[in-house]
Amino acid sequence: MDVAWRDVAFQPGRALAAEITHRWRWLTDREDLQPFLCSKLGDVFATDAHGRVHWLCCPAGHIDAITADRAEFEAVISDDGSRRDEWFGPSLVTACHAAGKRASAGECYMFKTLPLFPDCAYEPANIAIVPLDEVFIELSEVLQLYAGLPERQKRRLHLFE
């Protein structure tokens, strides 16, 4: 990894973790999720009441159970470079740094064209630096509205331009 861990991930404080759980409940349909780690690209990792780890990908609007517990999660991100890159994007963050885009404390990287669209590009030109709330809180409202639209009314969205 060409970037430091702090460049790709952070631990959400209690208030942010509670707000994430509340705002994304429409998608997760769970009240027991406890976020413990966030990527600077808008992903949330949370445990459920049984200790399983779930991956909430905010920019794509999906959630998946990924490991049986936190120990397995930590082993996967230590051993599996492809999963680490998928979940935390160190290659993309490195490219963003080279392009002069560097998220500070309280900020993260956000796709201008979201990964839920086929023309989403995983490159610095498609990345904006935004406050954490825009990704982890406000994006939930946008995607909830989008998910509720009939297919014929969905339009290509460009956010944060």
HELIX and SHEET records of a PDB file:
HELIX    1   1 TRP A    5  VAL A    8  1                                   4    
HELIX    2   2 ARG A   14  ARG A   23  1                                  10    
HELIX    3   3 ARG A   25  THR A   28  1                                   4    
HELIX    4   4 ARG A   70  ASP A   79  1                                  10    
HELIX    5   5 GLY A   81  PHE A   88  1                                   8    
HELIX    6   6 PRO A   90  ALA A   98  1                                   9    
HELIX    7   7 PRO A  124  ASN A  126  5                                   3    
HELIX    8   8 LEU A  132  ASP A  133  1                                   2    
HELIX    9   9 GLU A  134  GLU A  138  3                                   5    
HELIX   10  10 LEU A  139  GLY A  148  1                                  10    
HELIX   11  11 GLU A  151  GLN A  153  5                                   3    
SHEET    1   A 5 ALA A   9  PHE A  10  0                                        
SHEET    2   A 5 GLN A  34  SER A  39 -1                                        
SHEET    3   A 5 ASP A  43  THR A  47 -1                                        
SHEET    4   A 5 VAL A  53  CYS A  57 -1                                        
SHEET    5   A 5 HIS A  62  THR A  67 -1                                        
SHEET    1   B 2 GLU A 107  PHE A 111  0                                        
SHEET    2   B 2 ILE A 127  PRO A 131 -1                                        
END                                                                             
